[in-house]
């Protein structure tokens, strides 16, 4: 998710996604609730304030540009190998300054 989008910024978009997930979860029994989406911030904004707002908004990871597509591939491969969307526990963390 890009944070700097023209109509709806990434913070607001992510909050809306998390709200939709929460509403859907309320309509299903606990054992049928889908895992939350993995949302990764990909941005040129490197301030601590932006990173903090990203995590408060519901991002799982925060990556600052430039980003190595190889590293993104590894991240996604690891996510998929560990259950992808079926894995409920997605660690929150920051990845920055990759080339």
N, C-alpha and C positions, 0 to 999 in steps of 0.2 A: 504494500500500500504506500503510495506516495503521500507525504504529508501536505505538500504544497500543491493543491489542486484548485482550479479556478472557481468552481461553483460550490462544492462541498469539500472542505479540507479533510485530510486523513483522520484527524482526531475525531471530528464529528461523524464521519462515515463509520469509523470503528465503533464509536459509541452506539450508533444505530444498529450495526450488525450484532453487537453484544445484547442490545435490548431485544432484538428479534429472537436471538437464541434463548434468552431468558423467558420470553413469552411462550415460545414453542415448548420449552421444558416444563412449564406449568400445566400444559395440556396433556402431558404424557406421564405414565407411571415411571417411577425412578429408574427401573431397570431398562426402560426403553428410551431414555433420554439420550440423544446423540451427543457425542463429545463436541466441545466448542471448536470453531474453526481456528486454524493457526494463522495469525495475522502478524506479518513482519513489516516494520516500518523501514522504508528505503528512502533515504533523504540526504540532502546536503546540509541540513540543519544539525549542527553538532553541539548546541548549547545544552547544558544540564537541565535548564528549564524545559526545553522542548522534549528532551528524553524523559523527564519526569512526567510531563503531561501525556506523553505517549503511553506510558505504563498505566497511568491513572485512567486513560481513555479505554484501555483494554488490549493494547498491543502485547504480543508475546515476546517479540524480539525487536531490537532497534539496530539498524545498520546504517552507517554513514557512508556516503560516496567519497571516493571511488570504491566500488565493490567488485571483488573478483567473482565472475560467474562460476568459476570452479568451486569457490567456497559456498556460494549459494546452492550449487548442485549437491555438494556434500551435506549441507544443512538439510535439504529436502530429502535426500537419500536416507539420512539418519532418521528423520522424522517418520518416513514411510517404513523403514526397517523396524522401528519401535512401535508400530501399530497405526501410524498416521492418524486419521480422524477417529479411529477406534481407541486411541490412547488418551485417556481422560487427563492425565497429568502432563501438561506441557510446561517445561521450566521457563521462567521469565529470565531474560538476560539481555545483555548488550553486546553487540559485535560491531566494532568500528575500526576505521582506518585500514581496511583490507585493500590490497592491490591486485 
